């Protein structure tokens, strides 16, 4: 629950970085390389200020919010213990997403894999040492998990800084020109980013509400939801990666004057995404117990989680295409329209959660049907927009 709150706040920064990425990709496509660095640098300044504001808000008010939403005292206590340390990660993860936006924008994405490996190894090692008290460290439990995540984010920044200095032509992209805070540039970026910031925050907040509804069904139901969520997130990794690539490809293509390539790009990446997801879902549905056993050794919990796994498998097949097409819309720079589509879809998502989870107290598997509703609505709205709307001449 603490992790979900953190992710909801983090998506505000992620939304800003996505908008910045669209702008940097457009400038890269236009071969205006010296305009890339200023967007990156101003973005870092802005997100550090935002991290300070959100850290302060979370420090004083997050626990009160959690007390309202969580009914179990045991879960509440563990959430607060985790969250006391996890909030320090805002300062580091917010800077990390700007490096991510930079490298995706200039189409140098291999570094993201290297960074992910370094970050994951750091996190896993520190989890082992701090959670269980190995290697002379005290056994900190869930607090150790939070500290490990924060340190991994620090290591990630150091990696990005060293890699950028050694391998990137910083003069070409004007990354060495640290100027004073440029309000006009920030406003131009925010014109694109503000809607992606709202979009991601509201989207993840409603997802958080799903788990709040499940938590009220009981601790066992929450355990089932978290196990299935873990599988869900892993299976979505290829789709999220391809969605990000779609975003960058579309913006670069428009910047280079190849607007006629946008729809073929979206179509081709959609086929790739659906193919990967169909294979992954097939494996998950054929061997559900083996997949779920990665996250728990409780046989009864595994058995109870299988219906929910089948439901999210269906949702993932729709998501494989919906995420690609929707990020194609975002990549055109029409983030206001993308936000409107997301908002309308989330109304139905939230209504279903409220009725199924909070009013009727239906099983977890039925509650997860809201993901099918969400992705179906998003796909339909995105296809209609790309076919009917005039998006080709959007200036950013």
N, C-alpha and C positions, 0 to 999 in steps of 0.2 A: 504493500500500500504506500509505503514511503517512497519506493522507487517510482511508482506511477505518478505520485505528486511531483517528484523531481523531473520526470520526463515531460509532464504537462507544462511546467515552467520553462524547461529547456527548449521546448518547441517554439517558444517566442523568439529565442535567439536563432533557432534553426530556420524559422520562417524568414527572418531578416537576412540570413546568409543565403537562402535560396533566391530571394530577390536580388541580392548583390551578385550572386552567381549568374543570373540571367543578364544583368548589365555587363559584367565582365566578359561573358561569352559573346555578347553582341559586339562589344568593342574589339574583342579578339577576332571575330569574323570580319569586322570592318578594317582590320589591320591597324587599328588605332591603339597600339600596344601600350603606349605611354599613359593612356587613360585607364589602364587596368589597375596599376599600383595605387593611385589615389583612392579608388573605390575600396580596395582592400584595407588601406591604412585608416581611412575615416570610419570604416566598418568596425575595426578593432577598437578605436576610441569609443565609439557609440556603444558597443556591446559591453565594454568594461564598465561604463557608467550605468548601463542597464543591469549588469550583474550586481553592482553595489546596491542598486535600488531594490532588486528582487531578493537579494540576500537579507537586507534589512527587514523587508516586509515578511519574509518567511520566518525569520528569527523571532519576530514578535507575534505573528498571527497564525502561522501554519498549524501549530499545535491546537489552537482553538478550533480551526476548521476541521482538523482530523477528529477532534472529540465529538463534533456534531455528526460527522459522517460514519464513524466506526462504532459499532455497538458493543464489541467484545473488548473488555479491559485488557486482556492478554495481548491481543493484536495491537491495541492502541499503545501499550507500553513499549512493545517491540518496535513499532513504527517510529515513536518518538526517539528511542535510543539510536536507531539507524539515522534518522533525519538530522539529529544534532550535529553530526559530522558531515553528512552527505552534502549539505547546502554550501559548504566551502568549494565544492566542485564547480559552482556557477562561474567563478572567475576564470577557470581554466578551460572548461568545456565550451564557453562562449567564444573564446579566442580560437580554439581548435576548429570550430565550424567555419570560421572565416578562412583559415588555411585550406580547409576542404573545398570551400567555394572557389578559391583562387585556382587550385589545381584542376578542378573539374571545368572551370570556365576556360582555362587555356588548354584543355584536353591533355593533361599530363596526369592520368589517374593511377598509374602504377604505384606512385608513392603512397596512395591511400591504403593499398594492400600491405605495403611494408610497415606503415604506421600502425595499422590494425594489428599486425602480428606482434610488434613491439609492445603495444598497449595491452593486448590480451595476455601475453606472457607475463608482463609485469603484474597485471591484475590477478591472474591465477596463482602466481608464486606468492604474492602478498596475502591473498585469501587463505592459502594453506598455512602461512606462517602466523597470521594475525587472528584468524577465526579459531584455529585449533591450538594456538600457543606452541608452535614448533620452533626449533632453532633458537631457543632461549627467549623468544617473545612471549608476553603474557597472552593467555587465551581470552580474547575480547568478544568472541561470538559475533553477533550481528553488527556491533559497532566496528569490529575489525573489517567486515565486508565493506562498510562505508568508507573507512580510511583507505583501504586498498584501492577502491574506485577513484578516489580523489588523487592519490599519488600516481596512479596510472595516467590520469589526465595531465598531470604535471609533466610526466615523462614524455607524453605525446607532444606537448608544446615544444619541449627541448628538441625532440627529434625533428619536428617541422622546421624549427629555426635553423638547425645545423644543416639539414637537407637543402633548404632554400638557399642558404648562403653558399653552399658548395656546388650546387648543380643548376641553379636558375640564374639567367642573365638579369640581374636586378636592375641594371641600367635600362635594358630594353623595356621592362614593364614599369619603370619609375618606382620601384619598391624601395629605393634608397632616398627618396625625397620626402622626408618627414616634415610636413607643413603643419601650420596651426589648424585648429578645428575649422573645417570648411562647411559652413551651414548650408550654403547653396547646393553643394554637391550632395550633402546628406539628405536634403529635401528631395533631390531628384531620385536618389536611391530609395528613399522612403515612399515615394509615389508608387514604386513597384512593390516594395517590400511590405508595406503596412498591411496589405491584404493577405499576403502569404503568412505573415505573423499571426494575424487574427484567425486565418484558416487553420493553421496547424494547432494553435492553442485551443480553439473551440473543438476541433476534431478530437484531440487527445483528451480534453476535459470530458467530453461525452463518453469516450471510451473508459475513462476513470469512473464515470457514473455507473457503467455496467458492472464494475467490480464492487462498487458501493452497494448496488442492488443485490449482487450475489452474496456479499458479506452478511447481509441481513437474513439470507436464507440459512446461514450457519457456517461454522468453521470448516466442516468437511466440504461443503459446496465451494467455499472460497479456495480450498486446496485444489479441488478439481479444476476450477477456473484458471488458477495460476499454472498448473501443470500444462493444461491445453494451450494457455497463452504462450508458454515457453516454446512449445512445438510450433505454434502459429508464427511467432516472431522469426524463428529459424527458417521456416519454409518461405517466409516473405523476403528474406535477404536478397535472393537473386532478382526478384521483382523490383524491390526498392532500388537496387543498383542500376537495373535497366531503365527504371523511371527517371533516375537522376541523369543517366546518359541521354535519354530522350530530351529532357529539358535543355541540356547543353547543346546537343546536336541541332535542335530546332532553332535555338537562339543564334548559334553560330551560322547556320544556313541562311537565316533571314538577314543577318548582318553582312554576309558575303553576297547578298543579292539573289539567292537561289530559293525564292519562296515556293517555287513549284515542287521542290524536293521535300517539303514539310510533311505532306500526307503520306507519300511513299515511305519516308523514314519512320513515321509512327506505325504504319501498317507492318513493316518488316520487323520492327522491334517487338510489336505485339505478338507476331507469330513465334518469335524466339521465346518470349516470356511465357506464352501459353504452353509451348512444347516442354520447357523446363518444368513448369508447374504441374503439368499433366503427369509427367514421369514421377515427380516427387510425391504427389498425392496418391498415385497408384501404389508406390512403395508403402506409404503411411497407412493406406487402407488395407493392404494385404498383410502387413505385419504391425498392427496397431499396438499390441502388447509389448513388442520389442522396442518400438519407438518410445512409448510412454515409460518403460522401465528405466530409461536413461535418467528420468527426473524423480522417480520414486521406486522403492522396492516393496511397497505395500500392495499386495495382490488385489485386495478389495478396492483400493483406490484406483488402481490401473483399470480394473473391470468397469468401475463407475465412470471413468473418464472416456471410454471408447465411444459412446454416443456423441459426446461433444466433439471428439476428434473427427468423426464422420461429417458433422455439420460444418465445422470450419474448413474441411477439405473441399466441400462444395463452394463455400464462400471464396476460397483461395483461387479456384479456377476462374471465377468472375473477376477477382482482384487482379489476376495476372494480366488481363486486358485493360480493365478499368483504370488501374494506376498509370499505365503507359499512355493511354489516350488523354487522361486528365492532365498528366505532366506535359503532354504536347500542347495543351491549351495554355498552361502556365508558361511554357517556354516561348510562346509568342509575345509575352509581355502583358497580356490581358489578364492581369492578376485580379482585377476587380470582378470580372466576369467569373473567373475560377472560384473566387470567394463566394459569390452569390450562389453558384451551383452547389458548392459544399454546404452552405448554410441551409438551403432548402432541403437537401438530402438529410442533413443532421436533424432536422425537425422530426422527420419520420423515424429516424434512428432512436432519438430520445423518447418519443412517444411509445415506441415498442418496448424499450427498456422499462419505462415507468409502468406500463400496463402489465407486461409479462413478469417482470421481476419484483416490483414493489407493491403492485396491487393484487395480482393473481398468484404470486409466489410459485411460478412454474419452474420445472427442472432447469438445471444449468444448460443442458443441450438446447432447450427451446429458447432460452435467453440469447444464446449465441446465434440464433437465426437473424438477429439484428444486423450481423455482418453481411449476410446475404442481401438484406434490404439496402444497406448502405452502398455496397459496391454496385448493385444493379442500378440504383438511382444515379450514382456518379457516372457510370458508363453511358447510360441513356442520355443524360444531360450533356456530356462531353461530345458525343457523336453528333447530336443535334447542333451544338454550337459550331463545331468544325465544318459542318455541311452548310449551315444557314447563315452564320454571322460573317461580318466583314472584319477579319483579323489580320489580313495581309499587310496593312499599312500602319500598324501600330508603331509609334516612335517612342524610344526610351533613351 
